[in-house]
Amino acid sequence: QFAESSQKKEALQKSIEKAKIGREDTAERAALIEELAALQQKKKQLKTEIDKYRECDPDVIEEMRQTNKVAKEAANRWTDNIFSIKSWAKRKFGFEESRIDKSFGIPEDLDYID
């Protein structure tokens, strides 16, 4: 095991030496690293600026419209379910509508969303 570990260590050392080739600290490499950092910073600034205008993007606006449409349909479906249950409870148990509303916290002005 020791010999095997020693061989692995030597192989890794050789890999490290190979990886260091071409990565010596030179003025050109330092300038390229500096340029890379500047470009990454500029990319970050441009992305932030794009995100500011995201709400004006036609695709985003259309997606919001579709989301609103689905939410409106869901709200109307639940309103319809509430009316159905209220109707069933009135027929089955003879409750008054105001008593059902009060018992379950249903607002008096509950209506469909237009």
N, C-alpha and C positions, 0 to 999 in steps of 0.2 A: 504494500500500500504506500509505503514511504517513497519507494522508487517511482511508483506511478504518479504520486502527487508532485514529486520533483520534476518529472517530465512535463506535467501539466503547467507547473509554474514556469518552466523554461519556455514552453510554447507561448504562454501568455506574455512573458517578457519580450519575446521576439515579435509578437503581434503589436505590442505597445511601441516598440522601436520602429516597426514598419509604419504604424499610424502617425508617428511623429515626423516622418519624412514628408517634406513639403509644408509642414506647419511651423517651421522655424519662425521666431519673432523677427520680422523684417519691417522696414518702414512701409513697404507696399501692403503687406498683410494688415498692419495696424490701420492704414488708411482705408482699406476695404472694410475692415470691421467697423470703423467709425462711420463710413458711408452706409453700411447695412443698418446700424443703429439709427441713423438719421432717417433713412427710408422707412424703417419700421415705425418710428415716431410719426412721420408724415402720414403713413397708412392709417394709424390709429386716429389721428386728427380728422382725416377725410371720412373715416367710418363714423365718427361722432357727428360730423356735419350731415352725412347722409341720414343718420338716424333722426336728426332734428326734422327733416323734411319727409319722414316716412309716412306721417299721417296724411300727406297730400298725394301719396302714390295711388293711382287709380286702382291697382290690384288690391291694395289694402282697403280702400274705400268699398270696393265691391264685396270683399270678404266680410267687412263689417255689416254691409246691407244684408248679406245672406245670413249671417249670424243673428241679426236683429229679426229677420223674417222667421227663422226657426224658433227663436225665443218667444215671439208673439204668438205663433201657432201653438206652442207648448202652453203658454199662459191661458190661451182661449180653450185649449183642450181641458186643462185643469178646472177652469171656470165651469165648463160644461159638465165635468164630473161632479163638481160640487152641487150644481143645480139638479143633476140626476139623483144624487143621494138625498138631497133635501126633499125632492118630489117623492122618492120611495119612502122616506121616513114619515112624511105627511100621510101618505096612503096607508102604510102598514100600521103605524102607531097612532095616527090621528093628532100628531103634534102640530102646534101652530108654527108658522114660519119664523116669527120673531123669537120664539122659544128655542128653536133649532139654532138660529143665528147667535143668540146669546150664549147657549151652551157650548158651542164650538168656536166662538170668537170670530164668526164670519161678519165682516162689515156690512152694514145695511146697503151701502152704495156699490156692492160688488156687481160688476158687469163685465161684458166682453171688451177687449181692447180693440179699437178700430184701427 
